[in-house]
Amino acid sequence: MLTIALSGCIHRQFVSEPYPRWGEEKIINQPGDIEPVILRTFVPADPAKAQACVLLIHGMNEHIGRYSEVARYFSQNFIVAGFDYYAHGLSNPILQQADLALMSGMDTQEISDAYLAQTLLHNLDLLRHDLDLALRRLIVFCDEQGKSGRPVFIVSHSLGALIAASYLVRHRNDGMLIKRVQGAVFLAPAFAVSSPPGWRGWLANPLIQLSFHAETHFLNPQNEALPLLLFNQLLSLITVPVLDGLFEIFSWPGLRTFLTPIAPEWVKDYLTDSEVEKARLRADNWIVRRSLLRFVKGIEAEIVHFRRQMNLFPLPYFLIYSERDPITPASGNEDFVHATLKQHPDNKVLAIPNLPYHQHLFLKEPVRTGLLRKIEEWINRRCCSPE
């Protein structure tokens, strides 16, 4: 706790270059003071020949500006779009204000408080709302590009994959939407809580697993024997309210200044094997470096809720994950595969053995381009195969 407190005190973050834009911008205004959702789009040289449309969804605390090379790759044959969901990138009011200042010629801007946009996030509802806006706007945009009715595919990473998967489960009875969205690609999806490696794990994992176990069993029996059922319910009835209360208190004004943790150093070691990408990550201050504890606890609850209904996932998918990824452990992916793999013949799983890295689209070559081609091939197979 002392380490967390001291790290919160000394954290300062600045940006000196405008946000890394790509493509054309489509502004989706929202009511009140809510920041608009900006849909970024790339189209092939001849948009009418594009067989499908692809929506990119980024991960936790990053932004879609990082995905310009990925978008350009897919835009050779597809209409491509991406967006920043709530509290991230230009959907974060502090980051947007800093970008406007830099664009107007002002000097370096401090963005240390960008994490405060997470204050309203008790769950992923606001992020799913932005996904809904972006997805429906992309469908309209695709229909304007010379041919209507193209299939739409979602390519999502980490927390973005959890947002997409839970959104699609919620909308599984929306016939028009499910008919249009023909598949999802999940890259290292957040279907399980993190498992820090090494000595950090010895300290943190028991508490992480206790919280996750209690949240899983909270008011939700698991068909256990009666003695175990009673134990789990008693444990969860004590643990969940206590931890929820503590995380809420730690997120209050004043306390959150000292108790909001900065992204742990160990995470950086497990994002990519590319030294070029590591340098980009270190220099990219548009990434939010702190996570409000209320938001972190809300994500845990969202993972638990999704796991209870993952068997209802309605679409074909291509799942890619690393078997040794500690950020989103393989166990969550394995459970998802067990519950859904046989539900559609086009479901595909690529579990990369002995790989500990989390950001597959930012790995070293030739692995990175090889994975992009596999995703493209899967989308093409879905585009052309009869239902």
Secondary structure by P-SEA (a helix, b strand, c coil): caaaaaaaaabbbbbccccccccbbbbbccccccbbbbbbbccccccccccbbbbbbbccccccccaaaaaaaaacccbbbbbbccccccccaaaaaaaaaaaacccccccccccccccccccaaaaaaaaaaaaaaaaaaaaaccccccbbbbbbcaaaaaaaaaaaaaaccaaaaaaaccbbbbccccccccccccccccccaaaaaaaaaaaaaccccccccaaaaaaaaaaaaccaaaaaaaaaaaacccccccccccccaaaaacccccaaaaaaaaacccccccccaaaaaaaaaaaaaaaaccccccbbbbbbbbcccccccaaaaaaaaaacccccccbbbbbbcccccccccccccaaaaaaaaaaaaaaaaaacccc
